[in-house]
Amino acid sequence: MVELEDLPNVGEKTAEKLREAGFADMMRLATATAKELSVKAEIGEGVAEKVIEAARKAEKIDFETAFDVMERRRDVGRITTGSKNVDELIGGGIETQSITEVFGEFGSGKSQISHELAVTVQLPKERGGLEGECVFIDTENTFRPERIEQIADACGIDREEALQRIHIARAFNSSHQILMAEKINELIQSGVNVRLVIVDSLMAHFRAEYVGRESLATRQQKLNQHLHALQQIANTYNVAVFLTNQVQARPDAFFGSPTKAIGGHVLGHASTYRIWLKKGLAGKRIARLVDSPHLPEGEAVFKVTTDGIVD
């Protein structure tokens, strides 16, 4: 096990700065950029480049075979959504080391699935959980502990224990949202067994703060950095990242869906799985898988009840 102090150009003071900035993990350090490390740890870019290079050598970051990738994929965990239909649609549940995005109109069930996952991640592996804890970044004031209690009762989990394992961050603007996402590194390095990160919803603040076409480029750049930080957490710590997203009207759409997900191509490319939620008849909801690296498009029907998400 290589410690920070073992790296060349890293003394006690530099190691302390790196740990305080959330770079205690060697893989996290190896995958950082010199600019990011320089700003967050307050060290020179020249020193940052040398530290990153040393961390990459320590982690032996190089080419690997497809077989090696397949072996690493065996560590991927999956979290049940509560619905077997939806789980089958996405290959067995919400996947770790990936970003899963759900988008849809208000009332389509985005926040309901978020609350469900915050509980089911705590279940034993044989019941579709990961025996872990959850970070919930709430941007729209949608988190309700009362809903967690209802779902915990249905899952047979102690209410108080379920609530203790969910770490809430109420984000008041996009900068605060990005900061709280970056602090997840510190939380995990402090010993908290985080296996799921939820952002509900991802674009709410970005949409409100960056108005007009002239601010679009700045918004997308900031969003891209935020998504890369979340993906880095997913890869480094084998964590599942679940994002909810809003939609906007398409006045020019004569055929197909009259709405589309916001966030543009930046979000579309960053999301490993994209799921479109629609309202159905008699309280039913329809989940449509619209993008996946290896699964075909398809649909699944589920229902939102007092006990949570059910088939």
C-alpha positions, 0 to 999 in steps of 0.5 A: 500500500503506497502512502502519499509520503512515499511519493517523490516531491511529497513531504509531510506538508504537501501530503497534508494539503492533498488529504485536506483537498480530498486526494488521499486515495492514490487512484483519485490522485492519479486521475486528477489534472495538474490544474485541478490539483494545483487549485484545490491543494494550493501547490504549484502546477509543476509540483502537481504534474510530478505528483500525478506522474508518481501516483500513476506509476504507483498505480501502474496506470497503463494499457490493459487487455479486454480480459482485464476490463472484464475481470474488473467488471465483475466488481460492478454492483447493482441496486434494485429499483423495487420493480423487477420489470425496471431492473430487467430493462437496465440489466439487473438494477442501477449499476456502480461505476456508471452514471444513470440519468432519468428524465421526464415531466413533473410527477413522472416518478423521478424523485420517487425512484430516488427515495426508493434507491436511497433505501434499497442500497442498504439492503443485503446483496441477495435482496438487491442492495449493496449493504451501503450508504447513500449521499443525496444532493437535493437541489429542489427541496424534494427530499422527504424523510417521511417517504424514506420511513414508508419505504424502509417499513416495506423493506423491513429496515429499521426506520432510524437506521435507514435515515442514519445511512442517508447523507443529505446535502441541500444545494442552494446554487450550482456552485454549492452543488458542485462543492458538495459533490466534490466533498463526497471524496472526503466523506468516503475517505473518512470511512463512510461506506457510500455506494450510491450518489443521488442528485435530484435534480441535476439541472435545476440550478444550472437552468435557473442561473444561466439564462440566454444563449450567451451564457450557454457555453459557460453553463455547459463547461461548468456542467461538464466539470461537474459530471466528470467529478461524479464519474471519477467518484463512480470509477474510483470508489465503485459507486453508483451515480443516479441523476434526475433531470428535467425536460423542456418543450419542443415546439417544433416536434410534429412527431414523437415526444413533445419534450426532451431532456435538458443538458444538451450533448454534454449530459447525453454523452456523460450518462451511461444509461438514460431512462425516459419516464412517462405517465401512464393510465390508472397511475401507471408509469412507463420507463423507456431505456433510450441509451445504453452501451450494451442493452437494447431499447425497451420499456417497462411498466411500474407503479408508485405506491405507499410502499415504494416502486412496484411492478 
